[in-house]
């Protein structure tokens, strides 16, 4: 989630980095493990679920077009594709609330980056919007250890449900964000006051986390790949989420799909 940009130009190029870094923490030495091989080696052999619609985070027309292009390419290649399967194991709103509790709880460990101006803006927005994201962020930052443990237990329960889902499917195709890259926002204060435009509707800037946080909280890999561009040349990517330990599966799937759709293109400067 914290990647500042493109890591590799082709999906398979990331495999050496994975091989070099996978393994136990140094303090847990004494054993080793390797990533599982890809579940399939051709698009026609993949079982693909597609989750592109959710009332908690609607996507815009550009991202919808990218999802449709990917689905069309998969069907043409003979992949087994199921759109909006009934077996999706989590509710996005519930999953995201737990994610917020955990991530803002982690931020509480070090508040050195929270300037007086941004702290004041956060507090003021939380008072004005007691059911908004600022209030959620503030509450999670100040939560008790008991509350954090409940959120952590909920995370592990969701991971178990995702494991069952990936017995039925090899990958889950998802948007990364509801829109292509938004305009730059350079105001350091009032971090929870930013907005983005989604087909003419003003939405919270932090809605950009809702789709990509699904894999984060599930503890599973997700590989983002370029699919198409906007009319102005901005790249539009989507992500393939896979089973825990299935990094090679999502990477191989991304490599195969981008080969069909044209792969990486240098964006205009």
C-alpha positions as CSV (number, residue, x, y, z in Angstrom):
1,X,0.0,0.0,0.0
2,X,2.9,2.4,0.7
3,X,4.5,2.0,-2.7
4,X,5.4,5.4,-4.1
5,X,5.1,4.2,-7.7
6,X,5.8,1.5,-10.2
7,X,8.2,-1.2,-8.8
8,X,8.9,-3.1,-12.0
9,X,7.9,-2.8,-15.7
10,X,6.9,-6.4,-16.0
11,X,5.3,-8.5,-13.3
12,X,7.7,-11.3,-13.4
13,X,10.6,-8.9,-12.8
14,X,9.6,-8.7,-9.1
15,X,10.2,-12.4,-8.5
16,X,13.9,-12.1,-7.7
17,X,13.1,-9.5,-5.1
18,X,10.5,-11.7,-3.6
19,X,13.0,-14.7,-3.5
20,X,15.6,-12.5,-1.9
21,X,13.3,-11.2,0.9
22,X,10.9,-14.0,1.7
23,X,11.5,-15.9,4.9
24,X,11.3,-15.6,8.7
25,X,12.5,-12.6,10.7
26,X,16.0,-12.9,11.9
27,X,14.8,-13.5,15.5
28,X,12.8,-16.4,14.3
29,X,15.7,-18.1,12.5
30,X,16.2,-21.9,12.3
31,X,13.8,-22.6,9.5
32,X,13.1,-21.4,6.0
33,X,10.3,-21.6,3.4
34,X,9.7,-20.9,-0.2
35,X,6.7,-19.3,-2.0
36,X,4.3,-21.8,-3.6
37,X,4.4,-22.1,-7.4
38,X,1.8,-20.4,-9.5
39,X,-1.5,-22.2,-9.5
40,X,-1.8,-21.9,-13.3
41,X,0.5,-21.1,-16.2
42,X,-2.1,-20.0,-18.7
43,X,-5.0,-17.6,-18.5
44,X,-7.4,-20.4,-19.5
45,X,-6.5,-22.4,-16.5
46,X,-7.2,-19.6,-13.9
47,X,-10.4,-19.5,-11.8
48,X,-11.1,-15.8,-11.6
49,X,-13.6,-13.9,-9.4
50,X,-14.3,-10.3,-10.2
51,X,-15.5,-7.8,-7.6
52,X,-16.0,-4.4,-9.3
53,X,-19.1,-3.1,-7.7
54,X,-19.8,-2.1,-4.1
55,X,-22.1,0.6,-2.7
56,X,-19.5,1.4,-0.1
57,X,-17.0,2.5,-2.7
58,X,-18.4,3.0,-6.3
59,X,-15.8,3.3,-9.1
60,X,-15.8,5.8,-11.9
61,X,-16.4,5.2,-15.6
62,X,-12.6,5.0,-16.4
63,X,-11.9,2.3,-13.8
64,X,-15.1,0.5,-14.8
65,X,-13.9,0.4,-18.4
66,X,-10.5,-1.0,-17.3
67,X,-12.3,-3.7,-15.3
68,X,-14.5,-4.5,-18.3
69,X,-11.5,-4.7,-20.7
70,X,-9.8,-7.1,-18.3
71,X,-12.8,-9.3,-18.0
72,X,-13.3,-9.4,-21.8
73,X,-9.7,-10.4,-22.3
74,X,-10.0,-13.2,-19.7
75,X,-13.1,-14.6,-21.3
76,X,-11.5,-14.4,-24.7
77,X,-8.6,-16.4,-23.3
78,X,-10.9,-19.1,-21.9
79,X,-10.5,-18.3,-18.2
80,X,-13.2,-19.3,-15.8
81,X,-14.7,-16.0,-14.8
82,X,-17.4,-15.3,-12.2
83,X,-18.4,-11.6,-11.7
84,X,-19.7,-10.5,-8.3
85,X,-19.7,-14.0,-6.8
86,X,-22.1,-14.6,-3.9
87,X,-19.2,-16.2,-1.9
88,X,-17.2,-13.0,-1.4
89,X,-16.4,-13.5,2.3
90,X,-16.4,-10.0,3.7
91,X,-18.4,-6.9,3.8
92,X,-16.3,-4.0,2.5
93,X,-17.6,-1.5,5.1
94,X,-16.9,-3.9,8.0
95,X,-13.5,-4.9,6.6
96,X,-12.5,-1.2,6.2
97,X,-13.6,-0.3,9.7
98,X,-11.4,-3.0,11.1
99,X,-8.5,-1.9,8.9
100,X,-8.9,1.7,10.1
101,X,-8.8,0.6,13.8
102,X,-5.6,-1.3,13.1
103,X,-3.8,1.2,10.9
104,X,-4.6,4.3,13.0
105,X,-3.7,2.3,16.1
106,X,-0.3,1.7,14.6
107,X,0.0,5.4,13.9
108,X,-0.4,6.0,17.7
109,X,3.0,4.5,18.3
110,X,4.7,7.5,16.8
111,X,3.0,10.9,16.7
112,X,6.1,12.8,15.7
113,X,4.7,13.5,12.2
114,X,1.5,15.0,13.5
115,X,2.1,18.7,13.5
116,X,0.1,21.1,15.8
117,X,-1.8,22.4,12.7
118,X,-2.8,18.9,11.5
119,X,-3.7,17.8,15.0
120,X,-5.9,20.8,15.5
121,X,-7.5,20.2,12.1
122,X,-8.1,16.6,13.0
123,X,-9.7,17.4,16.3
124,X,-11.9,20.2,14.8
125,X,-13.1,17.9,12.0
126,X,-13.9,15.1,14.4
127,X,-16.0,17.4,16.5
128,X,-17.9,18.8,13.5
129,X,-18.4,15.3,12.0
130,X,-18.7,12.8,14.9
131,X,-19.6,10.0,12.5
132,X,-16.9,10.9,9.9
133,X,-13.5,9.5,9.1
134,X,-11.7,12.1,11.3
135,X,-13.6,10.9,14.3
136,X,-12.8,7.3,13.4
137,X,-9.1,8.1,13.0
138,X,-9.0,10.0,16.3
139,X,-10.9,7.2,18.1
140,X,-8.6,4.5,16.8
141,X,-5.5,6.5,17.6
142,X,-6.6,6.7,21.2
143,X,-8.2,3.2,21.5
144,X,-7.4,0.9,24.4
145,X,-5.3,-2.2,24.0
146,X,-8.5,-4.3,24.6
147,X,-10.2,-2.6,21.7
148,X,-7.2,-3.2,19.5
149,X,-7.2,-6.9,20.4
150,X,-10.8,-7.2,19.4
151,X,-9.9,-5.7,16.0
152,X,-7.0,-8.0,15.6
153,X,-9.2,-11.0,16.4
154,X,-11.6,-9.9,13.7
155,X,-8.8,-9.6,11.2
156,X,-7.7,-13.2,11.8
157,X,-11.3,-14.4,11.5
158,X,-11.6,-12.6,8.1
159,X,-8.3,-14.2,7.0
160,X,-9.8,-17.6,7.7
161,X,-12.8,-16.7,5.5
162,X,-10.6,-15.5,2.7
163,X,-8.7,-18.8,2.8
164,X,-11.9,-20.6,2.2
165,X,-12.7,-18.3,-0.7
166,X,-9.4,-19.0,-2.4
167,X,-10.1,-22.7,-2.3
168,X,-12.9,-21.9,-4.9
169,X,-10.9,-19.2,-6.9
170,X,-7.3,-18.6,-7.8
171,X,-7.4,-14.8,-8.0
172,X,-9.9,-12.0,-7.2
173,X,-9.8,-9.1,-9.7
174,X,-10.4,-5.8,-8.0
175,X,-10.1,-2.0,-8.7
176,X,-7.1,-0.5,-6.9
177,X,-8.8,2.9,-6.3
178,X,-12.2,4.3,-7.4
179,X,-10.5,6.7,-9.9
180,X,-7.3,7.1,-11.8
181,X,-4.7,9.3,-10.1
182,X,-6.4,12.4,-8.7
183,X,-5.0,15.9,-8.8
184,X,-2.1,16.7,-6.4
185,X,-3.0,18.0,-2.9
186,X,-0.2,19.7,-1.2
187,X,-1.8,20.9,2.1
188,X,-0.2,19.1,5.0
189,X,-2.9,20.1,7.5
190,X,-6.5,18.8,7.6
191,X,-5.5,15.4,6.2
192,X,-8.9,14.0,6.7
193,X,-10.6,16.9,4.8
194,X,-9.3,16.1,1.3
195,X,-11.8,15.0,-1.4
196,X,-11.7,13.3,-4.8
197,X,-14.2,13.6,-7.7
198,X,-15.8,10.3,-8.7
199,X,-17.9,10.9,-11.8
200,X,-19.0,14.3,-10.5
201,X,-19.6,13.2,-6.9
202,X,-17.3,14.6,-4.2
203,X,-16.0,11.7,-2.0
204,X,-13.4,11.4,0.7
205,X,-9.8,11.3,-0.4
206,X,-9.4,8.3,1.8
207,X,-11.9,6.3,-0.2
208,X,-8.8,5.5,-2.3
209,X,-7.8,3.0,0.4
210,X,-11.0,1.0,0.5
211,X,-10.3,-1.4,-2.4
212,X,-6.6,-1.9,-1.8
213,X,-7.0,-2.4,2.0
214,X,-9.0,-5.6,1.4
215,X,-5.8,-7.6,0.7
216,X,-3.8,-5.7,3.3
217,X,-6.0,-6.7,6.2
218,X,-6.5,-10.2,4.8
219,X,-2.7,-10.8,4.9
220,X,-2.8,-11.9,1.2
221,X,-0.8,-10.8,-1.8
222,X,-2.2,-8.4,-4.4
223,X,-0.4,-7.5,-7.7
224,X,-1.4,-4.3,-9.4
225,X,-1.1,-4.2,-13.2
226,X,-1.6,-1.6,-15.9
227,X,-4.7,-2.2,-18.1
228,X,-5.5,1.0,-20.1
229,X,-5.2,4.8,-20.0
230,X,-7.6,7.7,-19.6
231,X,-8.3,10.1,-22.5
232,X,-5.5,12.3,-21.1
233,X,-3.0,9.4,-20.9
234,X,-3.1,8.6,-17.2
235,X,-2.6,4.9,-16.6
236,X,-5.4,2.9,-15.0
237,X,-4.5,-0.2,-13.1
238,X,-6.4,-3.0,-11.4
239,X,-5.3,-5.6,-8.9
240,X,-5.3,-9.3,-8.6
241,X,-5.6,-10.6,-5.0
242,X,-4.6,-14.1,-4.3
243,X,-4.4,-16.6,-1.4
244,X,-2.0,-16.2,1.5
245,X,1.5,-17.2,0.3
246,X,0.2,-17.1,-3.3
247,X,2.4,-14.2,-4.5
248,X,3.7,-16.2,-7.5
249,X,0.1,-16.9,-8.5
250,X,-0.9,-13.2,-8.6
251,X,2.4,-12.2,-10.2
252,X,2.0,-14.8,-13.0
253,X,-1.6,-13.9,-13.5
254,X,-0.7,-10.2,-13.9
255,X,2.1,-11.1,-16.3
256,X,-0.2,-13.2,-18.5
257,X,-3.0,-10.6,-18.5
258,X,-0.8,-7.7,-19.3
259,X,0.8,-9.6,-22.1
260,X,-2.6,-9.8,-23.7
261,X,-3.5,-6.2,-23.0
262,X,-0.2,-4.6,-24.1
263,X,1.8,-4.3,-20.8
264,X,3.6,-1.4,-19.4
265,X,3.6,1.9,-21.4
266,X,5.8,4.9,-20.5
267,X,3.3,7.6,-19.5
268,X,3.6,11.0,-21.3
269,X,5.7,13.7,-19.5
